[in-house]
């Protein structure tokens, strides 16, 4: 089942606690954006009231994994040319100096700049906390969200992109 998020209505889901607080971690979901040119956050695992986070977002028809700390952010772009169709997004944060994004099972180039998000305390679907407020609300349908306290392999991510449900991939993680 997919949830429809509308940015104009500031719609998002969040938890008061984070299921994972440090790397390694993996975030994944299916999403169908209304407009891939907009910059919108899909998933964010971050601090409750600070910029620190590990997130997936889309913008300019690209898909990104980003780690943000108090100093800066470091994003990695996946394939370009996203469309307004269902897309499987998966970001693997192996360490604070290693992040990689996948779109429909295709990997982007790994980014190895060090970013050290701290105080990870919240999980958001359809938004991110940045610049003193929650924002960058998604205009998208989002479904089949998964979070792992491990770095999934390329083969596991390919399985997810082919339709295997999150609960069947490393359920112990």
C-alpha positions as CSV (number, residue, x, y, z in Angstrom):
1,X,0.0,0.0,0.0
2,X,1.3,3.4,-0.9
3,X,0.8,6.7,0.9
4,X,0.3,9.8,-1.1
5,X,2.2,12.9,0.1
6,X,1.4,16.4,-0.9
7,X,4.0,19.1,-0.3
8,X,1.5,21.9,-0.3
9,X,-0.2,20.3,2.7
10,X,3.1,19.7,4.5
11,X,2.3,16.0,4.8
12,X,4.9,13.6,6.2
13,X,5.2,10.7,8.6
14,X,7.7,10.6,11.5
15,X,8.7,8.6,14.5
16,X,9.8,10.0,17.9
17,X,12.7,7.6,17.9
18,X,15.1,6.3,15.3
19,X,15.2,2.6,14.5
20,X,18.9,2.9,13.6
21,X,21.2,5.6,15.0
22,X,24.6,5.0,13.3
23,X,26.2,3.5,10.2
24,X,26.1,1.0,8.7
25,X,22.5,1.5,7.6
26,X,20.4,1.1,4.5
27,X,17.2,3.0,3.6
28,X,15.0,1.9,0.7
29,X,11.5,2.4,-0.7
30,X,9.4,2.6,-3.8
31,X,8.2,6.1,-4.8
32,X,6.4,7.8,-7.7
33,X,7.0,11.5,-7.8
34,X,4.6,14.0,-9.1
35,X,7.4,16.2,-10.6
36,X,11.0,14.9,-10.6
37,X,12.3,18.4,-11.2
38,X,11.4,19.5,-7.6
39,X,13.8,18.9,-4.8
40,X,11.9,16.7,-2.4
41,X,13.0,14.3,0.4
42,X,11.7,10.8,0.5
43,X,13.3,9.3,3.6
44,X,15.4,10.9,6.3
45,X,17.0,9.3,9.4
46,X,18.2,12.3,11.5
47,X,18.4,14.4,14.5
48,X,15.1,15.7,15.9
49,X,16.0,19.4,15.7
50,X,19.3,19.7,13.9
51,X,20.6,19.3,10.3
52,X,22.3,16.0,11.0
53,X,20.9,13.2,8.9
54,X,21.2,10.4,6.3
55,X,18.6,10.8,3.6
56,X,17.3,10.0,0.2
57,X,16.0,12.8,-2.0
58,X,15.2,13.6,-5.6
59,X,15.5,16.8,-7.7
60,X,16.3,17.9,-11.2
61,X,15.4,14.4,-12.4
62,X,18.2,12.8,-10.3
63,X,18.2,10.7,-7.2
64,X,20.6,11.4,-4.3
65,X,21.9,9.9,-1.0
66,X,23.1,12.6,1.3
67,X,24.7,12.7,4.7
68,X,24.5,16.0,6.5
69,X,26.3,17.1,9.7
70,X,26.8,20.5,11.3
71,X,29.7,21.3,9.0
72,X,28.2,20.5,5.6
73,X,26.4,17.9,3.5
74,X,27.7,15.3,1.0
75,X,25.5,14.0,-1.7
76,X,25.9,11.3,-4.3
77,X,23.9,11.3,-7.5
78,X,22.4,8.1,-9.0
79,X,21.4,7.8,-12.6
80,X,19.9,10.9,-14.2
81,X,16.7,11.1,-16.1
82,X,14.1,9.9,-13.5
83,X,10.5,10.1,-14.7
84,X,7.2,10.3,-12.9
85,X,6.9,6.5,-12.7
86,X,7.5,4.1,-9.9
87,X,11.2,4.1,-8.9
88,X,12.9,1.9,-6.4
89,X,15.4,4.0,-4.3
90,X,18.0,2.5,-2.0
91,X,20.8,4.3,-0.2
92,X,23.6,2.4,1.6
93,X,25.5,4.3,4.2
94,X,28.4,1.8,4.9
95,X,30.3,4.2,7.1
96,X,30.4,8.0,7.7
97,X,32.8,8.1,4.8
98,X,31.0,5.8,2.4
99,X,27.5,6.3,0.9
100,X,26.0,5.0,-2.3
101,X,22.6,5.4,-4.0
102,X,20.7,3.0,-6.2
103,X,17.8,3.7,-8.6
104,X,15.9,0.6,-9.8
105,X,18.9,-1.5,-8.8
106,X,21.5,0.6,-10.7
107,X,24.3,2.0,-8.5
108,X,25.7,5.5,-8.6
109,X,29.3,6.1,-7.8
110,X,30.2,5.8,-4.1
111,X,31.0,9.0,-2.3
112,X,33.7,8.8,0.3
113,X,33.7,12.3,1.9
114,X,33.5,12.1,5.7
115,X,30.3,13.4,7.3
116,X,29.4,12.5,10.8
117,X,25.7,13.0,11.6
118,X,25.2,12.8,15.4
119,X,22.1,12.6,17.7
120,X,20.1,10.6,15.2
121,X,16.7,10.5,16.9
122,X,13.9,10.6,14.3
123,X,12.8,8.9,11.1
124,X,10.8,10.8,8.6
125,X,9.0,9.7,5.4
126,X,8.3,12.5,3.0
127,X,10.4,15.3,4.6
128,X,13.6,16.3,6.3
129,X,14.7,18.6,9.2
130,X,17.0,21.2,7.7
131,X,17.7,24.9,8.4
132,X,15.7,25.0,11.6
133,X,12.5,23.4,10.4
134,X,10.9,20.4,8.8
135,X,10.6,20.9,5.0
136,X,11.3,19.7,1.5
137,X,8.0,17.8,1.7
138,X,7.6,15.1,-0.9
139,X,5.1,15.3,-3.8
140,X,5.0,11.6,-4.3
141,X,3.4,8.2,-3.5
142,X,5.8,6.3,-1.2
143,X,5.5,2.6,-0.5
144,X,7.4,-0.4,0.9
145,X,9.8,1.5,3.2
146,X,12.7,-0.5,4.6
147,X,15.4,0.3,7.1
148,X,18.3,-2.0,8.0
149,X,21.1,-1.6,10.5
150,X,23.5,-3.1,7.9
151,X,24.9,-2.3,4.5
152,X,22.9,-4.3,2.0
153,X,24.7,-5.9,-0.9
154,X,24.2,-5.1,-4.5
155,X,22.5,-8.5,-5.0
156,X,20.1,-7.8,-2.1
157,X,19.3,-4.3,-3.5
158,X,18.6,-5.8,-7.0
159,X,16.2,-8.3,-5.3
160,X,14.3,-5.4,-3.7
161,X,14.2,-3.5,-7.1
162,X,12.8,-6.6,-8.7
163,X,9.9,-6.6,-6.2
164,X,11.1,-8.8,-3.2
165,X,9.5,-7.2,-0.1
166,X,11.7,-5.6,2.6
167,X,10.8,-8.2,5.2
168,X,12.4,-10.9,3.1
169,X,15.8,-9.3,2.9
170,X,17.9,-9.8,6.0
171,X,15.0,-9.7,8.4
172,X,17.5,-10.0,11.4
173,X,18.8,-6.6,10.4
